[in-house]
Amino acid sequence: MMRVEVRPELLHWAVERAGLPPGTLSRRFPQLAAWERGASRPTLKQLEGFAKATYTPIGYLFLTEPPVDEVPIPDFRTAASAARRARPSADLLETIYICQQRQEWYHDFARAAGEEPLSFVGSARISDAVKETAGTIRTTLGFDDEQRRSAPTWTDALRLFIQHADDAGVLVMCSGVVLNNNRRHLDPDEFRGFAIADDLAPVVFINGADTKSAQMFTLAHELAHLWLGATGLSDAQARVEPDQGIERWCNRVAAELLVPLESFRAVYDSEAELYNEMGRLARHFKVSTLVILRRMHDAGGLTREQLWAAYDEEVERLKAIARPSGGNFYLTQAARVSKRFARALVISTLEGQTLYRDAFRMLGLSKMETFQQLGQNLGIVL
């Protein structure tokens, strides 16, 4: 039986990069500890299985030293968030790579279809007034405060927010897993979202493993990135005042976009009991309670310390009542890749312009039946 030479440090690197729970790999590969000590060597088949289990391209395991993994887009996360891992996880890297591939495909599709560049991408500057920029985004999306308030709940308002952004030309992708692999959950503590600017195919990715309440702020924050034309990885939170100027500006625009401060002050009762008032205003503005806490601070009703304490407590409460996602797979799939992108890709594939192999890869699908059903759910006549 042929065994292969692999450096122990490359095995260490692959294990750490995968970020799997302790013991997961040792149960599957009982000889892993011996391989890592250099006491024995795996067979080629075992090494292939190890590469697949750690989400590692097998060619990397034959290098002379571990490669340096770097996030392929500007990293605007706080130092604390980026430091939680010695290196970016395989899950994060693969998510960015697949979104870049989708964007490249859609850019070429839009150009071939004669679509006009989106004038709002890169139209703002960090020196621009927050209130005016938020108003411009609101107008461009065609999603004003009254329309959002008419939604039954703020989760319905979030769905409408995503739909309006998608309709405006933004490829909004929201997923909590890598492609459709429900065993590879994305970690909100590593990142909450990112934006990839492009005037034909701007992408916003929202970490769907985060709470629904946090996703609304992430979307607004990443839209502000697109208005700046600033591609970047974020861990945007309404609670935090980031060190980077771009992130501070995007956070302020996001808060103003969701809850205009002037309108907020007109209805805010700073003397009322905090959690009753927080709930009332969340229902009034159809946004999450986390955004309302941020606006209470902006309006002078909470000190920074009070905001942090109340915010952390509310996050824990929301996590405790969070319900597992489910429902229609095909609706979920469209949300994961952007309805705009999914429709374009399905149509292009059916017309013979895109290979089924490439479409399946970008959608994370493996069966023709699933692909056809997705098309039908998107209203495409097959």
C-alpha positions in Angstrom: 0.0 0.0 0.0 1.6 3.3 -1.1 2.1 5.9 1.5 2.8 9.5 0.9 5.2 12.0 2.5 3.5 15.0 4.0 5.1 17.4 6.4 3.5 17.4 9.9 3.3 21.2 10.0 1.0 21.1 6.9 -1.3 18.7 8.8 -1.3 21.0 11.8 -2.1 24.0 9.5 -5.0 22.2 7.8 -6.5 21.1 11.1 -6.3 24.7 12.6 -7.6 26.2 9.3 -10.7 23.9 9.3 -11.8 25.2 12.7 -13.6 21.9 13.5 -14.7 21.0 17.0 -12.0 19.1 19.0 -11.9 15.4 18.4 -13.9 15.5 15.1 -10.9 14.6 13.0 -9.2 12.2 15.4 -12.4 10.1 15.4 -12.4 9.9 11.7 -8.7 9.5 11.3 -7.4 7.5 14.3 -3.8 7.7 13.0 -3.9 11.5 12.8 -1.8 12.1 15.9 0.9 9.7 14.6 0.9 11.5 11.2 1.3 14.8 13.0 4.3 13.5 15.0 5.8 12.1 11.8 5.7 8.6 13.3 3.7 7.2 10.4 2.5 8.3 7.0 -1.0 8.3 5.4 -1.9 6.5 2.3 -2.9 8.6 -0.7 -6.6 7.7 -0.2 -6.4 8.7 3.5 -4.7 12.0 2.6 -7.5 12.7 0.1 -10.1 12.0 2.7 -8.2 14.2 5.2 -8.0 17.1 2.6 -11.8 16.8 2.0 -12.6 16.7 5.7 -10.5 19.8 6.3 -11.7 21.7 3.2 -8.1 21.8 2.0 -7.1 21.6 -1.7 -5.0 18.5 -1.6 -2.1 20.1 -3.6 -1.5 22.4 -0.5 -0.6 19.3 1.5 2.4 18.7 -0.7 3.9 22.1 -0.2 7.2 22.6 1.7 5.6 24.9 4.2 2.1 26.1 5.0 0.7 28.8 2.8 -0.2 32.2 4.3 -4.0 32.5 4.1 -5.1 36.1 3.6 -8.6 37.6 3.2 -8.8 38.5 -0.5 -10.7 41.7 0.1 -10.0 44.7 2.4 -10.5 43.7 6.1 -12.4 46.3 8.1 -13.2 44.1 11.1 -12.3 45.3 14.5 -8.9 44.1 15.9 -10.7 41.9 18.5 -12.8 40.1 15.9 -9.9 39.4 13.5 -7.8 38.2 16.4 -10.2 35.5 17.4 -8.6 33.3 14.8 -4.9 33.1 13.9 -5.9 33.0 10.3 -9.2 33.3 8.3 -11.2 30.2 8.4 -11.7 28.0 5.3 -15.4 28.7 5.6 -14.9 32.5 5.3 -12.4 32.2 2.5 -14.6 29.8 0.4 -17.6 32.1 1.0 -15.7 35.1 -0.4 -14.3 33.1 -3.3 -17.7 31.8 -4.4 -19.3 35.3 -4.1 -16.4 36.7 -6.2 -17.1 34.0 -8.9 -20.8 34.8 -8.9 -20.1 38.5 -9.2 -17.7 37.9 -12.1 -20.3 35.8 -13.9 -23.1 38.4 -13.3 -20.8 41.3 -14.4 -20.2 39.5 -17.8 -23.9 38.6 -18.0 -25.0 42.2 -17.4 -22.5 43.7 -19.8 -23.6 41.3 -22.5 -27.2 42.1 -21.9 -26.5 45.8 -22.3 -27.3 46.8 -18.7 -26.3 50.3 -17.7 -23.8 50.7 -14.9 -25.3 51.5 -11.5 -24.6 55.2 -10.8 -24.9 54.9 -7.1 -21.9 52.6 -6.7 -19.0 54.9 -5.5 -21.2 58.0 -5.6 -20.6 59.0 -2.0 -17.6 60.2 -0.1 -16.8 59.7 3.6 -16.9 63.5 3.9 -20.6 63.5 2.8 -23.3 64.3 5.4 -24.7 61.1 7.0 -28.3 62.3 6.9 -28.2 63.2 3.2 -26.5 60.0 2.2 -29.0 57.9 4.1 -31.8 59.8 2.4 -30.2 59.1 -1.0 -29.9 55.4 -0.3 -33.6 55.3 0.9 -34.7 57.1 -2.3 -32.6 54.9 -4.6 -34.0 51.7 -3.1 -37.6 53.1 -3.2 -38.1 51.9 0.4 -39.2 54.8 2.6 -40.0 54.8 6.3 -43.7 54.6 5.9 -43.5 51.6 3.6 -41.3 49.8 6.2 -43.7 50.6 9.0 -46.6 49.1 7.0 -44.9 45.7 7.2 -46.5 43.4 9.8 -43.2 42.8 11.7 -39.6 44.0 11.5 -38.6 40.6 10.1 -41.1 41.2 7.3 -39.5 44.6 6.9 -36.1 43.0 6.6 -37.3 40.7 3.8 -38.7 43.8 2.0 -35.5 45.7 2.6 -33.5 42.8 0.9 -36.0 42.7 -2.0 -35.8 46.4 -2.6 -32.0 46.3 -2.6 -32.0 43.3 -5.0 -34.5 45.2 -7.3 -32.2 48.2 -7.3 -29.4 46.0 -8.7 -27.6 44.8 -5.6 -26.9 41.1 -5.4 -27.9 40.5 -1.8 -26.8 37.1 -0.7 -27.8 35.9 2.8 -26.6 32.5 4.1 -25.5 30.9 7.3 -23.6 28.1 5.7 -21.0 27.5 3.0 -22.9 27.0 -0.2 -25.6 24.5 0.8 -23.5 22.5 3.2 -25.5 22.6 6.5 -22.6 21.1 8.4 -20.4 24.1 7.6 -21.9 26.9 9.6 -20.5 30.4 9.2 -19.4 32.1 12.5 -20.9 35.5 13.2 -18.1 36.1 15.6 -15.6 35.9 12.7 -17.6 38.2 10.4 -21.1 39.5 9.9 -21.0 40.5 6.3 -19.1 42.0 3.4 -19.5 44.1 0.3 -17.8 43.8 -3.1 -18.2 46.9 -5.1 -18.8 46.8 -8.8 -20.9 49.1 -11.0 -22.7 46.2 -12.8 -22.7 43.5 -10.1 -22.4 45.0 -6.6 -22.6 42.2 -4.0 -23.6 42.3 -0.4 -23.2 39.2 1.7 -25.0 38.8 5.0 -24.0 36.1 7.5 -27.3 34.3 7.9 -26.0 32.5 11.0 -26.2 35.9 12.8 -29.5 36.9 14.5 -32.2 38.3 12.3 -32.1 41.4 14.3 -28.4 41.9 13.5 -28.8 41.2 9.8 -30.9 44.3 9.2 -28.1 46.5 10.4 -25.5 44.5 8.5 -27.4 45.0 5.2 -27.7 48.8 5.8 -24.0 49.0 6.7 -22.8 47.1 3.6 -25.1 49.2 1.4 -23.2 52.3 2.7 -20.0 50.5 1.7 -21.3 50.2 -1.9 -22.2 53.9 -2.0 -18.6 54.6 -1.1 -17.4 52.0 -3.7 -15.5 50.4 -0.8 -15.2 46.7 -1.0 -14.6 45.2 2.5 -15.2 42.6 5.1 -17.1 43.8 8.2 -18.3 42.8 11.7 -20.7 45.7 11.8 -22.7 46.1 15.0 -25.0 48.8 16.1 -23.3 48.7 19.5 -19.8 49.5 18.3 -18.1 52.7 17.3 -15.3 51.4 15.2 -11.8 52.8 15.0 -11.7 53.0 11.2 -13.2 56.1 9.6 -15.0 54.2 6.9 -16.6 51.8 9.4 -17.7 54.7 11.7 -19.3 56.5 8.7 -21.0 53.3 7.4 -22.4 52.6 10.9 -23.8 56.1 11.2 -25.3 56.0 7.7 -26.8 52.6 8.5 -28.4 53.8 11.7 -29.8 56.9 10.0 -31.1 54.9 7.0 -33.0 52.5 9.3 -34.2 55.1 11.9 -33.9 58.8 11.0 -32.7 60.5 14.2 -35.1 63.5 13.7 -38.1 61.1 13.5 -36.8 59.1 16.4 -36.5 62.1 18.7 -40.1 63.1 17.9 -41.5 59.9 19.4 -38.8 58.8 21.9 -39.8 59.0 25.6 -36.5 58.9 27.5 -38.3 58.8 30.8 -40.2 55.6 30.0 -39.0 52.2 31.2 -36.1 51.1 28.9 -37.3 47.7 27.7 -41.0 48.7 27.2 -39.9 51.8 25.3 -37.4 49.8 23.3 -40.1 47.3 22.2 -42.6 50.1 21.4 -40.1 51.9 19.2 -39.0 48.7 17.5 -42.6 48.0 16.5 -43.1 51.7 15.5 -40.1 51.8 13.2 -40.2 48.1 12.2 -36.5 47.6 13.0 -34.8 45.4 15.5 -34.5 46.3 19.2 -30.7 46.5 18.8 -31.0 49.3 16.3 -33.4 51.1 18.7 -30.9 50.8 21.5 -28.2 52.4 19.2 -30.6 55.3 18.4 -31.4 55.8 22.1 -27.7 56.3 22.6 -27.5 58.7 19.6 -30.4 60.7 20.9 -28.6 61.1 24.3 -30.9 58.8 26.2 -28.2 56.2 27.0 -24.6 56.6 27.9 -22.1 54.4 26.1 -21.8 52.1 29.1 -25.6 51.8 29.4 -25.8 51.1 25.7 -23.2 48.3 25.9 -24.9 46.7 28.9 -28.4 46.8 27.4 -27.2 45.7 24.0 -25.3 42.7 25.3 -28.3 41.7 27.4 -30.7 42.1 24.4 -28.4 40.0 22.2 -28.5 37.1 24.7 -32.3 37.4 25.0 -32.7 37.3 21.2 -30.4 34.3 20.9 -32.5 32.4 23.5 -35.7 32.9 21.6 -34.2 32.5 18.1 -36.1 29.8 16.1 -34.3 27.4 13.7 -34.6 28.4 10.1 -36.6 26.2 7.8 -39.4 26.5 5.3 -39.2 26.3 1.5 -35.8 25.1 0.3 -36.1 26.9 -3.0 -37.0 30.3 -1.4 -34.1 29.8 1.0 -31.8 29.0 -1.9 -32.8 32.1 -3.8 -32.1 34.2 -0.7 -28.7 32.5 -0.3 -27.5 33.5 -3.8 -29.7 36.5 -4.5 -32.9 36.2 -6.4 -31.6 38.5 -9.2 -28.5 36.3 -9.6 -30.4 33.0 -9.5 -32.9 34.1 -12.1 -30.2 35.3 -14.5 -28.1 32.2 -14.0 -31.0 29.7 -14.5 -32.1 31.6 -17.7 -28.6 31.7 -19.1 -28.1 28.0 -18.4 -31.4 27.0 -20.0 -30.5 29.1 -23.1 -27.2 27.3 -23.4 -25.0 30.3 -22.6 -23.7 28.8 -19.3 -22.6 25.2 -18.7 -24.8 23.3 -16.2 -21.6 22.3 -14.4 -20.8 25.9 -13.8 -24.3 26.8 -12.7 -24.5 23.9 -10.3 -21.1 25.0 -8.8 -22.2 28.6 -8.2 -25.6 27.6 -6.8 -24.2 24.7 -4.7 -26.5 22.2 -6.3 -25.9 18.7 -7.5 -29.1 17.5 -9.1 -30.9 18.5 -12.3 -34.3 18.1 -10.6 -33.4 20.6 -7.9 -32.1 23.0 -10.5 -35.4 22.8 -12.5 -37.5 23.1 -9.4 -35.5 26.2 -8.4 -36.3 27.7 -11.8 -40.0 27.0 -11.5 -40.1 28.6 -8.0 -38.4 31.7 -9.5 -41.2 31.9 -12.1 -39.1 30.7 -15.0 -41.0 28.6 -17.6 -38.9 25.5 -18.4 
